[in-house]
Amino acid sequence: MKTTILAFAAACMLVTALPTLADGCASGEEKTAAAQMKKAEDFDHAGKLKDAYAVLGKTDSMCLGRDAGKRYESMRKRIGLQLGQQEEKQNRLGAAFDWYKTSGNDAEADRVKMKQVSATPRDRNIVSGAIDHFRFKDNNARVAELRQLAAKNAELELSSEEKAFAARKESFDELGRAKDWFYYVSEAAAKKARDRAEQRGDTLFRDDTVRSLENAKHYFGIADARQKEKAVKDKAMRLGQEHEKKGEVSQAISFYSLADASDKGNALQKRAEAEHKKGEEKRQKKFSKDQGDLEKQLGL
């Protein structure tokens, strides 16, 4: 019995000698957190809000006591609100949003995010960022509203694409922007861009020029119309052979390249260069002979 009592007393002494733990924090960590909190408050009182917020960011709030923890949360939210308001007054809405969001001013963050969208409704980065923000918050009403805006922008780009194609038979930039906007609408909506691309490819496929067929192939690629891409290459191969028979080397090589038959084009290029060299040598020999004959006639 005496042995048991002595062992219990020794255990109690050992526990007493260990650092006091609170919420998983050792006493040294609690002191560090308290000192940082004091430093943040001093900066706050001096009006150095960014310095105060920076120190709060380094403070482990879990190691503060209950009262200090409440002061921490209150100060972080208040300073974040003030800094966000300062940025918003300067119309730096992205920076304002960041301050509001990171400081827990959720309503202000939501408000200024939509303010950004209203200010630049055609900026895809802004709109897509807003969609991601409200999706994360499960705000389905806002997400639906923003998807409607994306759909409107996509239709505007399709309208621009139509004008561009009519003017120059090429509209990749405009179609690409429409496709990017449709991505934020739905998969069904995105099909509009693919259908438009296939329509453009069909129109250009009827032409027999390299440029038209190159563009047709590109449009079919956007439309994921693999069989039509293959049809372009088959047609390019046939046209390459026709131009080769006519001796139109450069045209034939261009079509072979479009047909992914660069080996045939390279071989044709080498033959053409060899024939050209042979012709030059023959021409040079004739020139030398004619010059010699002339010199004999002149007695030179």
ZIUR-V905823 format. One record per residue. N is the residue number from 0. RES is the residue in one small letter. PHI is phi in radians with two decimals (none if undefined). D_FIRST is the distance of its C-alpha to the first C-alpha in Angstrom with 1 decimal. Layout:
N,RES,PHI,D_FIRST
N,RES,PHI,D_FIRST
//
This chain:
0,m,none,0.0
1,k,-1.08,3.8
2,t,-1.11,5.4
3,t,-1.11,5.1
4,i,-1.12,6.4
5,l,-1.13,8.8
6,a,-1.15,10.0
7,f,-1.15,10.8
8,a,-1.15,12.6
9,a,-1.13,14.5
10,a,-1.12,15.6
11,c,-1.11,16.9
12,m,-1.13,18.8
13,l,-1.15,20.3
14,v,-1.10,21.6
15,t,-1.12,23.0
16,a,-1.32,24.9
17,l,-1.31,26.6
18,p,-1.05,30.0
19,t,-1.27,30.1
20,l,-1.86,31.5
21,a,-2.42,34.0
22,d,0.97,35.9
23,g,1.44,35.1
24,c,-1.86,36.4
25,a,-1.27,34.8
26,s,-1.04,35.4
27,g,-1.12,38.1
28,e,-1.20,39.9
29,e,-1.12,39.8
30,k,-1.11,41.4
31,t,-1.10,44.1
32,a,-1.10,44.9
33,a,-1.11,45.1
34,a,-1.17,47.4
35,q,-1.17,49.6
36,m,-1.09,49.8
37,k,-1.09,51.0
38,k,-1.11,53.6
39,a,-1.10,54.9
40,e,-1.14,55.3
41,d,-1.11,57.2
42,f,-1.06,59.5
43,d,-1.07,60.0
44,h,-1.12,60.9
45,a,-1.47,63.4
46,g,1.41,65.0
47,k,-1.63,64.0
48,l,-1.14,63.0
49,k,-1.15,63.0
50,d,-1.15,60.9
51,a,-1.09,58.4
52,y,-1.16,58.3
53,a,-1.10,57.9
54,v,-1.18,54.8
55,l,-1.03,53.4
56,g,-1.14,53.9
57,k,-1.66,51.6
58,t,-1.58,48.9
59,d,-1.47,45.9
60,s,-1.12,45.9
61,m,-1.17,42.5
62,c,-1.70,41.0
63,l,-1.62,42.6
64,g,-1.19,41.2
65,r,-1.05,42.6
66,d,-1.13,45.4
67,a,-1.12,46.3
68,g,-1.12,46.3
69,k,-1.15,48.8
70,r,-1.10,51.0
71,y,-1.05,50.9
72,e,-1.11,52.2
73,s,-1.12,54.7
74,m,-1.19,56.1
75,r,-1.05,56.3
76,k,-1.21,58.3
77,r,-1.15,60.5
78,i,-1.16,61.4
79,g,-1.05,62.0
80,l,-1.12,64.3
81,q,-1.10,66.2
82,l,-1.16,66.6
83,g,-1.12,67.8
84,q,-1.12,70.3
85,q,-1.07,71.7
86,e,-1.15,72.3
87,e,-1.15,73.8
88,k,-1.08,76.2
89,q,-1.54,77.4
90,n,1.11,77.8
91,r,-1.63,75.2
92,l,-1.21,73.8
93,g,-1.09,71.8
94,a,-1.16,69.9
95,a,-1.06,69.5
96,f,-1.02,68.0
97,d,-1.06,65.5
98,w,-1.10,64.3
99,y,-1.07,64.1
100,k,-1.16,62.3
101,t,-1.22,59.7
102,s,-1.65,58.9
103,g,1.46,58.4
104,n,-1.56,61.7
105,d,-1.09,62.4
106,a,-1.11,65.4
107,e,-1.21,67.1
108,a,-1.09,66.5
109,d,-1.08,68.1
110,r,-1.08,71.0
111,v,-1.28,71.9
112,k,-1.12,71.6
113,m,-1.24,74.3
114,k,-1.14,76.2
115,q,-1.05,76.3
116,v,-1.08,77.6
117,s,-1.12,80.3
118,a,-1.27,81.4
119,t,-2.38,81.7
120,p,-1.18,82.0
121,r,-1.73,83.6
122,d,-1.52,80.9
123,r,-1.14,79.1
124,n,-1.12,76.1
125,i,-1.15,75.6
126,v,-1.15,76.1
127,s,-1.14,73.9
128,g,-1.11,71.1
129,a,-1.16,71.4
130,i,-1.05,71.2
131,d,-1.09,68.0
132,h,-1.07,66.5
133,f,-1.36,67.2
134,r,-1.11,66.3
135,f,-1.07,62.8
136,k,-1.60,62.5
137,d,1.00,63.9
138,n,-1.61,66.8
139,n,-1.12,69.2
140,a,-1.14,72.0
141,r,-1.15,72.2
142,v,-1.07,72.1
143,a,-1.09,74.9
144,e,-1.09,76.9
145,l,-1.25,76.5
146,r,-1.17,77.4
147,q,-1.13,80.6
148,l,-1.13,81.4
149,a,-1.08,80.8
150,a,-1.12,83.2
151,k,-1.09,85.8
152,n,-1.14,85.5
153,a,-1.11,85.8
154,e,-1.15,89.0
155,l,-1.10,90.4
156,e,-1.20,89.8
157,l,-1.13,91.6
158,s,-1.14,94.5
159,s,-1.14,94.6
160,e,-1.10,94.4
161,e,-1.09,97.4
162,k,-1.16,99.5
163,a,-1.12,98.4
164,f,-1.17,99.3
165,a,-1.12,102.7
166,a,-1.43,103.4
167,r,-2.41,102.4
168,k,1.00,101.1
169,e,-2.74,97.7
170,s,-2.62,94.7
171,f,-1.11,91.5
172,d,-1.10,90.0
173,e,-1.14,90.7
174,l,-1.17,89.5
175,g,-1.10,86.3
176,r,-1.17,85.5
177,a,-1.08,86.1
178,k,-1.07,83.9
179,d,-1.12,81.1
180,w,-1.18,81.4
181,f,-1.06,81.4
182,y,-0.99,78.1
183,y,-1.59,76.5
184,v,-1.76,78.3
185,s,-3.01,77.8
186,e,-1.16,78.6
187,a,-1.10,81.5
188,a,-1.19,83.0
189,a,-1.07,82.6
190,k,-1.11,85.0
191,k,-1.06,87.8
192,a,-1.18,87.6
193,r,-1.16,87.7
194,d,-1.12,90.6
195,r,-1.14,92.5
196,a,-1.10,91.9
197,e,-1.14,93.2
198,q,-1.07,96.2
199,r,-1.15,97.0
200,g,-1.09,96.6
201,d,-1.07,99.1
202,t,-1.11,101.6
203,l,-1.29,101.4
204,f,-1.11,101.4
205,r,-1.29,105.0
206,d,-1.57,106.1
207,d,-1.91,106.9
208,t,-1.60,106.0
209,v,-1.04,103.1
210,r,-1.06,101.6
211,s,-1.10,101.8
212,l,-1.24,100.1
213,e,-1.06,97.4
214,n,-1.17,96.6
215,a,-1.05,96.8
216,k,-1.07,94.2
217,h,-1.11,91.9
218,y,-1.09,92.3
219,f,-1.11,91.6
220,g,-1.13,88.4
221,i,-1.09,87.2
222,a,-1.42,88.1
223,d,1.03,86.2
224,a,-1.64,89.5
225,r,-1.13,89.1
226,q,-1.14,92.2
227,k,-1.28,94.4
228,e,-1.05,93.0
229,k,-1.13,94.2
230,a,-1.09,97.5
231,v,-1.09,98.0
232,k,-1.13,97.4
233,d,-1.11,99.8
234,k,-1.15,102.4
235,a,-1.10,101.9
236,m,-1.11,102.3
237,r,-1.11,105.6
238,l,-1.17,106.9
239,g,-1.07,106.0
240,q,-1.13,108.0
241,e,-1.13,111.0
242,h,-1.20,111.0
243,e,-1.12,110.7
244,k,-1.10,113.8
245,k,-1.44,115.6
246,g,1.40,114.6
247,e,-1.58,112.6
248,v,-1.13,109.8
249,s,-1.08,107.7
250,q,-1.12,107.6
251,a,-1.08,106.7
252,i,-1.08,103.9
253,s,-1.09,102.4
254,f,-1.19,102.5
255,y,-1.09,101.0
256,s,-1.09,98.1
257,l,-1.14,97.5
258,a,-1.45,97.6
259,d,1.03,94.8
260,a,-2.14,97.4
261,s,-1.07,97.4
262,d,-1.10,98.2
263,k,-1.17,101.6
264,g,-1.13,102.1
265,n,-1.13,101.3
266,a,-1.11,103.7
267,l,-1.14,106.4
268,q,-1.08,105.8
269,k,-1.12,106.2
270,r,-1.13,109.4
271,a,-1.14,110.8
272,e,-1.16,110.1
273,a,-1.14,111.7
274,e,-1.14,114.8
275,h,-1.12,115.0
276,k,-1.11,114.8
277,k,-1.10,117.5
278,g,-1.14,119.7
279,e,-1.13,119.3
280,e,-1.11,120.3
281,k,-1.11,123.3
282,r,-1.12,124.3
283,q,-1.16,124.0
284,k,-1.12,126.1
285,k,-1.11,128.8
286,f,-1.08,128.7
287,s,-1.12,129.2
288,k,-1.12,132.0
289,d,-1.10,133.7
290,q,-1.15,133.4
291,g,-1.10,134.9
292,d,-1.08,137.8
293,l,-1.13,138.5
294,e,-1.12,138.5
295,k,-1.14,141.0
296,q,-1.11,143.2
297,l,-1.52,143.2
298,g,1.25,143.8
299,l,-1.55,140.6
//
